[in-house]
Amino acid sequence: ETFARAAKKLGVRAVFVGDGNIVEQVKAANPEAEFLGWRRPPEVRELMRSARALVFPSAWYEGQPLTAQEALSIGLPSIISDACAAQDVIEDGRTGLLFRCGDVDHLAEQMRRLQDDPFNTQVGQAAYDSFWQNPPTAERYLATLTDLYEQAVR
């Protein structure tokens, strides 16, 4: 709903991929927004490639969502809520932008920043470079997990 309201405030196109129990509430917040429902992964990647930015407004501290990493991997600038684990994959102001969870005005301000083409391009390139300098792999994940378990046991 935060993204729907911020997009409406700015007069920019908002596209939602997925579905959920608050979809009617979100539609009411921005009747002009597009709701595509669930899509297959190849179609989601194509939609991401054609987007100006990914807005990830999660209000939950969920596990590391792959969506933010997928955006980084294709150089798509992201605006991420400071309340979720996805914030850990970006460097605010360089590889993406953070906004205060639930703050429509702050999200709109961050969205406005990415309307600037040179800045958008700069953030997208930094996101891409950052991801591919040290991409997540199964081997790195297992090594990190093993280290965490060993620390916990000690």
Short mmCIF file of the C-alpha atoms (twelve columns), coordinates in Angstrom:
data_MODEL
# 
_entry.id   MODEL 
# 
loop_
_atom_site.group_PDB 
_atom_site.id 
_atom_site.type_symbol 
_atom_site.label_atom_id 
_atom_site.label_alt_id 
_atom_site.label_comp_id 
_atom_site.label_asym_id 
_atom_site.label_seq_id 
_atom_site.Cartn_x 
_atom_site.Cartn_y 
_atom_site.Cartn_z 
_atom_site.pdbx_PDB_model_num 
ATOM 1   C CA . GLU A 1   0.000  0.000   0.000   1 
ATOM 2   C CA . THR A 2   2.920  2.341   0.742   1 
ATOM 3   C CA . PHE A 3   4.237  1.968   -2.815  1 
ATOM 4   C CA . ALA A 4   0.756  2.394   -4.302  1 
ATOM 5   C CA . ARG A 5   0.295  5.673   -2.426  1 
ATOM 6   C CA . ALA A 6   3.791  6.968   -3.252  1 
ATOM 7   C CA . ALA A 7   3.359  6.206   -6.970  1 
ATOM 8   C CA . LYS A 8   -0.027 7.933   -6.989  1 
ATOM 9   C CA . LYS A 9   1.447  10.957  -5.213  1 
ATOM 10  C CA . LEU A 10  4.194  11.232  -7.863  1 
ATOM 11  C CA . GLY A 11  1.907  10.418  -10.773 1 
ATOM 12  C CA . VAL A 12  4.115  7.522   -11.893 1 
ATOM 13  C CA . ARG A 13  3.090  4.105   -13.152 1 
ATOM 14  C CA . ALA A 14  3.030  1.388   -10.486 1 
ATOM 15  C CA . VAL A 15  3.096  -2.268  -11.518 1 
ATOM 16  C CA . PHE A 16  2.546  -5.062  -9.007  1 
ATOM 17  C CA . VAL A 17  3.601  -8.639  -9.688  1 
ATOM 18  C CA . GLY A 18  2.117  -11.223 -7.337  1 
ATOM 19  C CA . ASP A 19  -0.971 -11.311 -5.198  1 
ATOM 20  C CA . GLY A 20  -1.923 -11.329 -1.565  1 
ATOM 21  C CA . ASN A 21  -4.548 -10.733 1.052   1 
ATOM 22  C CA . ILE A 22  -4.361 -6.913  0.869   1 
ATOM 23  C CA . VAL A 23  -4.648 -6.548  -2.918  1 
ATOM 24  C CA . GLU A 24  -8.057 -4.832  -2.670  1 
ATOM 25  C CA . GLN A 25  -6.657 -2.373  -0.127  1 
ATOM 26  C CA . VAL A 26  -3.709 -1.640  -2.432  1 
ATOM 27  C CA . LYS A 27  -6.032 -1.192  -5.441  1 
ATOM 28  C CA . ALA A 28  -8.089 1.277   -3.411  1 
ATOM 29  C CA . ALA A 29  -4.923 3.236   -2.563  1 
ATOM 30  C CA . ASN A 30  -4.032 3.598   -6.264  1 
ATOM 31  C CA . PRO A 31  -6.759 2.608   -8.737  1 
ATOM 32  C CA . GLU A 32  -4.467 3.458   -11.689 1 
ATOM 33  C CA . ALA A 33  -1.876 0.850   -10.675 1 
ATOM 34  C CA . GLU A 34  -1.450 -2.343  -12.702 1 
ATOM 35  C CA . PHE A 35  -1.869 -5.693  -10.972 1 
ATOM 36  C CA . LEU A 36  -0.388 -8.539  -12.991 1 
ATOM 37  C CA . GLY A 37  -0.884 -11.367 -10.504 1 
ATOM 38  C CA . TRP A 38  1.584  -14.225 -10.262 1 
ATOM 39  C CA . ARG A 39  3.943  -14.701 -13.208 1 
ATOM 40  C CA . ARG A 40  6.420  -17.387 -14.132 1 
ATOM 41  C CA . PRO A 41  10.085 -16.581 -13.317 1 
ATOM 42  C CA . PRO A 42  11.160 -15.889 -16.942 1 
ATOM 43  C CA . GLU A 43  8.310  -13.403 -17.307 1 
ATOM 44  C CA . VAL A 44  9.190  -11.726 -14.006 1 
ATOM 45  C CA . ARG A 45  12.793 -11.314 -15.179 1 
ATOM 46  C CA . GLU A 46  11.563 -9.709  -18.408 1 
ATOM 47  C CA . LEU A 47  9.342  -7.338  -16.439 1 
ATOM 48  C CA . MET A 48  12.282 -6.441  -14.207 1 
ATOM 49  C CA . ARG A 49  14.485 -5.762  -17.237 1 
ATOM 50  C CA . SER A 50  11.911 -3.301  -18.572 1 
ATOM 51  C CA . ALA A 51  11.378 -1.535  -15.226 1 
ATOM 52  C CA . ARG A 52  12.903 1.745   -14.113 1 
ATOM 53  C CA . ALA A 53  13.309 0.482   -10.542 1 
ATOM 54  C CA . LEU A 54  12.268 -2.235  -8.144  1 
ATOM 55  C CA . VAL A 55  10.355 -1.017  -5.114  1 
ATOM 56  C CA . PHE A 56  10.493 -3.537  -2.295  1 
ATOM 57  C CA . PRO A 57  8.291  -2.039  0.444   1 
ATOM 58  C CA . SER A 58  8.145  -5.046  2.757   1 
ATOM 59  C CA . ALA A 59  7.126  -4.251  6.314   1 
ATOM 60  C CA . TRP A 60  8.336  -7.625  7.600   1 
ATOM 61  C CA . TYR A 61  11.838 -8.666  8.573   1 
ATOM 62  C CA . GLU A 62  11.717 -11.724 6.384   1 
ATOM 63  C CA . GLY A 63  14.614 -13.943 5.376   1 
ATOM 64  C CA . GLN A 64  16.841 -12.705 2.588   1 
ATOM 65  C CA . PRO A 65  14.402 -12.191 -0.293  1 
ATOM 66  C CA . LEU A 66  15.857 -13.152 -3.657  1 
ATOM 67  C CA . THR A 67  14.004 -10.377 -5.481  1 
ATOM 68  C CA . ALA A 68  16.494 -7.739  -4.335  1 
ATOM 69  C CA . GLN A 69  19.450 -9.870  -5.414  1 
ATOM 70  C CA . GLU A 70  17.814 -10.565 -8.780  1 
ATOM 71  C CA . ALA A 71  17.460 -6.809  -9.299  1 
ATOM 72  C CA . LEU A 72  21.123 -6.264  -8.433  1 
ATOM 73  C CA . SER A 73  22.186 -8.999  -10.854 1 
ATOM 74  C CA . ILE A 74  20.581 -7.205  -13.812 1 
ATOM 75  C CA . GLY A 75  21.522 -3.683  -12.720 1 
ATOM 76  C CA . LEU A 76  17.978 -2.663  -11.763 1 
ATOM 77  C CA . PRO A 77  18.043 0.096   -9.128  1 
ATOM 78  C CA . SER A 78  16.085 -0.876  -6.008  1 
ATOM 79  C CA . ILE A 79  14.294 1.115   -3.353  1 
ATOM 80  C CA . ILE A 80  14.006 -1.062  -0.267  1 
ATOM 81  C CA . SER A 81  12.254 -0.714  3.066   1 
ATOM 82  C CA . ASP A 82  14.562 -0.336  6.043   1 
ATOM 83  C CA . ALA A 83  12.481 -2.936  7.916   1 
ATOM 84  C CA . CYS A 84  13.387 -5.987  5.865   1 
ATOM 85  C CA . ALA A 85  16.468 -8.130  5.358   1 
ATOM 86  C CA . ALA A 86  16.718 -7.030  1.712   1 
ATOM 87  C CA . GLN A 87  18.304 -3.813  2.979   1 
ATOM 88  C CA . ASP A 88  21.445 -5.838  3.678   1 
ATOM 89  C CA . VAL A 89  22.158 -6.380  -0.030  1 
ATOM 90  C CA . ILE A 90  22.364 -2.718  -1.018  1 
ATOM 91  C CA . GLU A 91  24.527 0.212   -0.075  1 
ATOM 92  C CA . ASP A 92  22.143 3.136   0.410   1 
ATOM 93  C CA . GLY A 93  22.749 5.864   -2.146  1 
ATOM 94  C CA . ARG A 94  25.191 3.798   -4.187  1 
ATOM 95  C CA . THR A 95  23.713 0.409   -5.199  1 
ATOM 96  C CA . GLY A 96  20.134 1.213   -4.207  1 
ATOM 97  C CA . LEU A 97  18.072 3.391   -1.922  1 
ATOM 98  C CA . LEU A 98  16.457 2.780   1.455   1 
ATOM 99  C CA . PHE A 99  13.274 4.353   2.732   1 
ATOM 100 C CA . ARG A 100 11.656 4.421   6.143   1 
ATOM 101 C CA . CYS A 101 9.149  1.572   6.317   1 
ATOM 102 C CA . GLY A 102 5.584  2.774   5.860   1 
ATOM 103 C CA . ASP A 103 6.645  6.374   5.115   1 
ATOM 104 C CA . VAL A 104 4.864  7.311   1.868   1 
ATOM 105 C CA . ASP A 105 6.563  10.697  1.626   1 
ATOM 106 C CA . HIS A 106 10.061 9.271   2.090   1 
ATOM 107 C CA . LEU A 107 9.404  6.537   -0.469  1 
ATOM 108 C CA . ALA A 108 8.092  9.123   -2.948  1 
ATOM 109 C CA . GLU A 109 11.244 11.206  -2.354  1 
ATOM 110 C CA . GLN A 110 13.453 8.183   -3.089  1 
ATOM 111 C CA . MET A 111 11.403 7.320   -6.187  1 
ATOM 112 C CA . ARG A 112 11.813 10.914  -7.370  1 
ATOM 113 C CA . ARG A 113 15.606 10.579  -7.034  1 
ATOM 114 C CA . LEU A 114 15.581 7.634   -9.448  1 
ATOM 115 C CA . GLN A 115 13.627 9.652   -12.016 1 
ATOM 116 C CA . ASP A 116 16.921 11.418  -12.706 1 
ATOM 117 C CA . ASP A 117 18.373 9.425   -15.627 1 
ATOM 118 C CA . PRO A 118 22.083 9.904   -14.840 1 
ATOM 119 C CA . PHE A 119 21.547 8.950   -11.174 1 
ATOM 120 C CA . ASN A 120 19.357 5.975   -12.119 1 
ATOM 121 C CA . THR A 121 22.019 4.734   -14.546 1 
ATOM 122 C CA . GLN A 122 24.791 5.268   -11.975 1 
ATOM 123 C CA . VAL A 123 22.922 3.316   -9.269  1 
ATOM 124 C CA . GLY A 124 22.018 0.540   -11.699 1 
ATOM 125 C CA . GLN A 125 25.631 0.147   -12.843 1 
ATOM 126 C CA . ALA A 126 26.912 0.151   -9.252  1 
ATOM 127 C CA . ALA A 127 24.294 -2.476  -8.327  1 
ATOM 128 C CA . TYR A 128 25.339 -4.696  -11.225 1 
ATOM 129 C CA . ASP A 129 29.049 -4.314  -10.511 1 
ATOM 130 C CA . SER A 130 28.571 -4.960  -6.794  1 
ATOM 131 C CA . PHE A 131 26.590 -8.137  -7.386  1 
ATOM 132 C CA . TRP A 132 28.971 -9.627  -9.925  1 
ATOM 133 C CA . GLN A 133 32.134 -8.789  -7.948  1 
ATOM 134 C CA . ASN A 134 31.088 -11.404 -5.410  1 
ATOM 135 C CA . PRO A 135 27.968 -13.256 -6.593  1 
ATOM 136 C CA . PRO A 136 26.157 -15.531 -4.166  1 
ATOM 137 C CA . THR A 137 26.919 -19.175 -4.803  1 
ATOM 138 C CA . ALA A 138 25.949 -22.407 -3.083  1 
ATOM 139 C CA . GLU A 139 29.565 -22.836 -1.980  1 
ATOM 140 C CA . ARG A 140 29.716 -19.384 -0.355  1 
ATOM 141 C CA . TYR A 141 26.346 -19.948 1.309   1 
ATOM 142 C CA . LEU A 142 27.450 -23.280 2.776   1 
ATOM 143 C CA . ALA A 143 30.760 -21.822 3.986   1 
ATOM 144 C CA . THR A 144 28.966 -18.924 5.692   1 
ATOM 145 C CA . LEU A 145 26.379 -21.226 7.245   1 
ATOM 146 C CA . THR A 146 29.093 -23.588 8.499   1 
ATOM 147 C CA . ASP A 147 30.955 -20.631 10.048  1 
ATOM 148 C CA . LEU A 148 27.779 -19.483 11.807  1 
ATOM 149 C CA . TYR A 149 27.127 -22.931 13.212  1 
ATOM 150 C CA . GLU A 150 30.717 -23.249 14.385  1 
ATOM 151 C CA . GLN A 151 30.505 -19.866 16.125  1 
ATOM 152 C CA . ALA A 152 27.233 -20.853 17.780  1 
ATOM 153 C CA . VAL A 153 28.718 -24.108 19.071  1 
ATOM 154 C CA . ARG A 154 31.747 -22.282 20.522  1 
# 
